[in-house]
Amino acid sequence: MTHLFATHFGTYEVGTDANGKRKLLPFRHDPDPSEMGLGYLDLADHPERIRAPMVRKSWLEKGPLAATGVSRGREDFVEISWDKAAGLIAGELRRVRELHGNQAIFAGSYGWASAGRFHHAQSQLKRLLNLAGGFTSSVNSYSYGAAAVLLPHILGPDYKDACDTSPSWNDISEGCQLLVGFGGFRLSNAQVESGGTGSHRAVEWLRRCQDKGTRIVVFSPASSDAPSGPSVRHVPLRPNTDAAVMLGMCHTLLSQGLFDCDFLRRCTTGYCDFESYLVGEADGIAKDAEWASAISGVPAKTIVEIAEDLHDVPSLVNVAWSLQRARRGEQPFWAAIALASMAGHVGKRGCGFSFGLTAVNSVGQPVRRLKGPAFEQGSNPVRSFIPVARITDLLENPGGRIDYDGQVLELPDIRLVWWAGGNPFHHHQDLNRLAEAFRRPETVIVTENMWTATAKMADIVLPSAFPFERDDVAAASRENWLVYSRRVMDPPAGVLTDHEAYCLIAEELGCRQQFDEGLTTDDWLARIYEGYRERYPELPDFQAFRVRGYAALDEGELAPSPANHFRDFVRDPNAAPLKTASGRIEIGSSAVRGFGYSDIAGHPVWLAPEEWLGAPLSAKHPFHLLSPQPAHRLHGQLEYGPASQAAKLDGYERFTLSEIDARRLTLKQDDLCELYNDRGRTIAALTIDGGLMPGVAVLATGGWFRPDAQGVDHGGNPNTLTAITPASHLSQATAPNSCLISIRPWPGSAGGTYDGNE
């Protein structure tokens, strides 16, 4: 029997050390296992572990209406029993829905808590709340929110998913001679996959492409975003200017007569308006290489040269997901589609455009994807929702409205928030403002295993078992691996799985039978797995799967190369139209134009963000802050794991600056610095990066928000500084990568405070 533990950063084998203590080992079938998860088990007995249901003191004593939310996050907790907790929560759900309706309940759950299909935090919670009458929900993701709203208009709803535009890696290695990446290829991101994987292959495929002779050009402020290799060229550019560079390339193709007229005529719509914009018919400004150079800092000669190369050889334009997490974040994706369409290689093997190669392991993987069941959430009777990044707006502005994708959403008056499987004080923006918004509801419930900043902002905290403390079936819908993830150890006494906890609450609400259907956890795992076998009968039966520990479609082999998404369409657009309004690629969209939003046009454009190195605000705050995913944890998960802790300096997160900027600020390696703007202040230790362009600072996301009494964050969380301003009114997606800051030495003591006076 193989004992495996499945995580979002891969599968691990469970062994023992010399003292007989359980430890994790790399999965023997993984060619590039991630080191991130090897220390996962260290969290089991961490001091920050939540070990019993807890209630904020005044909420317990006075009730939700008398216990002011101002004390939330600033008051001690009282330990209670599970029976008491279940009764309190059930009673509070009844009170809110009877007085205010179910739309006054917001379930702020997110999907990264576990790789398992059964112990999936948001599925468990949302099933319970649906049985209790429903809740206000959220749509889209922080990772891909702008693109997911834009692409259905431009390419059709089949391309809303973050992995659905990319050709497969084997097609790229065989058919593509030039791979141009905007935002780069951050290879540590490829160690991660929602639902897990048994085989990390993205780095290997990128190497294979180079071995086949594929040239790689990377546009990014940091040379570390480019893979190593003799065929790789790094081109630095100012953050948020990628769309301008692409438009300059489009103009080059147009002015030199290198654009594919036949493809544009047959396969696109709206090109004429886009061409009018490129030549400046309305504003008198030609969007040529010189124009793009002045904005981006990329030499005009380089823009022209790479544009010509894109036309001359089979090419692929890849855009990192990070570029759409910015103001006007839709534009780099739309501009890439226009550029690839003009270059004329869309529909050719391994060519055209793609979004997110190496963003996670699965993008471009030539495998049959597993499509299977999970723990069913049921139907939500409440129709109100928000885009996921608008939680602050929702809590601050009850009864207000926001624009979204051609709709006007009414914001309900939220009286109860229940968060499970996520930490908004990691991934949301402007955390000081979020903290104040979190004090507005009457009750906040958090299901969590560690004392995160979100748990500390709760009224009721339910302790949750770690994924290694329960059995589950793990699978990623974009991968071909199924893993029987076995319990490595028991949870501490007094800690339940989410399912066990919600069964108690369902009992109090009178819906226990509907919630668990009288099934044990083993029954649910067998049901979920058999759902996969119904679709893939070649999989072994459940008992054989459980004994072996894993199964994979086409194990050890490449799947037949997936059909190029656009090959049939390009061959005959009338016979195989896209599911857009026109049936074509919409370089110009009458629908988007018709919404009338001021921050997005009806075709690709470059609109200057309020915060970038060319903005007036840069005179006050001269550094552009970028906040990529960390290389040593998953978002904020494993913050207290050994890999994350080893990457810090005396407990402080590290950030990077160029050598030029460090000298100008008279800073040296490892200096503690204060990064600040009008929204907040955070402390981090300096790392000097010789490959980072001047004027840019990089602070990875995921450090846990730890403000002191003066409001200075000692956790190094970049979202202390970022704005909640959305990418646009179209998507209402998050935009943290449009952020200006200042930097100065931190004169306070490590872990101490400083009053801000020089």
C-alpha positions, 0 to 999 in steps of 0.5 A: 500500500502506497501512502501518499499526501496530495497538495497544490504543489504536488504529491508526496510520499509519507515516510519516517525519519530516524526517530520514527517521526512522519516526514514527506518525501518527493513522489517517485514519479515526479521529475521535478518535485517541489520542495515547498511542501516537504515541511508541511507536517511541521505545521501540525503542532505550531504555536499558531494552531487553532485548537478549539472553537473560539468566540470574541469575548464581548460577542459571546457575552452581549450578542451580535447587536450589542457587541460593537464590531469596532472591537473586532480584531482587537479583543480576546477570544473565549474557548467554547465547546463544539456543541455551543459553537454549533448552536451559536452559529445556527442561531445566528444564521436563523436570526439574520435570514429571518430579519434581513433575508439570506442575501444578507449572508456572504460566504467568502470562501476561496478554493485553495485550502485543500487539493481534495475533492471532498474536503474542499472548503468552499464546497462544504460551506456553500452546500451547508448555506444553500440548504439554509436558504442561500447566500450572496456569492462571488464570481471569478478569481483573483488570479485571472479575474480580468481575462475571464470577463474579457475573453468570452467577448473576444474569443467566446465563452469556451475560452474563459478558463485560465488554461484554455487558450494555450497550445500544448507544449509538444505542439509549441516545441514542434511548431513554434520558432519564436516564443515571445513572453510578456511578463515572463516565465516565473518557473516557481509558479509552475510548481503549483496546481489547484488540485495537485499533480503527480508530475511537474513538467513545465520546466522540462517542456520549456527546456525541450523547446530550447533544445528544438531551437525555439528562440525565447524573448521575455519582456519584463522589468526583472531578468529573473522572469526569463529562463536561462539558456543561450536562446533566451533574450530579456528585454526590460520594460516599465511595469504596466506598459506591455500593451503599449509595446504590443501596439507599437509592434502592431503598428510596425506590422501595419506600416511595413505591410507585414500583416496578414490581410486574409486572416484578418478579413476571414477570421476577425471583426472590428479590425478597421476601428483598431487600425484607425486607432493605430494610425491616430486618425482620431487623436493624431497620435500614431501608436508606432514604435517610437511612441511605444518606446517613450512609454515603455523604455524599450528601444524603438529598434527592438520593438520593430525588430521583434515585430518583424520576427513575429511575422517572419517565423512561426511564433507564439505570443504568451502573456503572464497572468500577472499583467491582467492584475493591474489597472486596464489589465484587460488590455495586454491580453486583447493586444496580444490577440490583435498582435498574433492575428496581424502576424498571421500565425493563429491556428498554426501548430504551437503558434498564435497566442497563449495566456499563462504558460508556467503560471501553473503546471497544467497550462499547455500540458499535453494530457487528457484532462480529468473532468469529474465530480466533487462534493456537490454544493447544490443550488443557491436560491439567492441571486445576488453576487459580487466579483470576488475582488469587490468585498470591501465595496460590498461591506462599505456600501450596503445598498450601493451599485457597481458596474460589471460586464454590462450589468449593474449589481446591487450590493446587499446589506451584509450582516453576516460573513462566513469565510472558509478556505481562504485568507482575504488579508493575504490576497485582497488589496488595501488591507487597512481599508479592508480591516475597517470594512470587516468591522461593519457586519454584525457577525464574522465567522471564520473556519481556519487551522491557523491564527491568520489575520482573517481569523483574528478579525472574526467573532466565531472561529472554528478550528479546521483539520489540515489536509494531512489530517484527513483522507481525500481524493485529490484531482485537478480538472486540468491534469490527468492524475488522481491521488488517494491522499491518506491521513498522515496523522490525526488532528489534535483533540478538539479539531474537526474537519470542515465536514464534521463541523458542518454536520453538527451545525446542519443538525442544529439547522434541521438539515443534517440528512440533506447535508451528509445524506447519511454517508461516511467520509469513505462513502463520499470518497468512493462516490466521487471516485466512481464518478471519475470511473463513469467518465474514464472506465479505464481507471482501476476500481476504487479499492485498487486505486486506494491500495496503489495510491494513485491513478493517471490517464495515459500514464507515462505517455503523452496523450494524443496532441489536443486539437489546436483550439483555433485550427478548425476555425481558421481553416473554415470560420463559417463551418467552425465559428467561435461562440462570439457575437460575430463568430470571429475573433473580436479585435473590436467588440461592439458589446464592450464598446456599448457598455460605455465604460470610461476605462476600457475601449471597444478595441485594444488601447493603451490607457495610462494607469493612475499609478505607474512610473509615468504618472504625476504621483511618481514624483511623490512615490517614485517606485513601482511595486510589483507583487508576484507569487512567492517561490517558497509558499503557496499564496499565504499558505505554509507561511510558517513552513520551513521554506517560507521561514528560511527565505526571511531575514529575522522573520521579515519578508525580503523585497528587491531593488536594483543596485542603482536604486540601493546606492541612491537610497544609501541602502545595503543588502539586508537593511530593514526598510519601510515601504510606504504610501498613502494607504499603508506602511510595511517593513521588509528586508532588502535584497539587491537584484542586479537584473531588476530595472531601476524604479521597480521594487518587488515584494512577493505576496503572501506575508501574513499581515501583522500591523503594530499599534501604529498600523505598520505591518511587520508581515511584509504584505504588499497588499498593505500598499496596493489599492482596491481600484479595479482593473476596469468597470468591465471586470471589476478584477483586482489590480495590485500591480499598479502601485506606487510607493516610497522606500526609506530605512526602517529605524525601529527595532526588529519587531518593534515600532516607530512613530514615523518622526525622523 
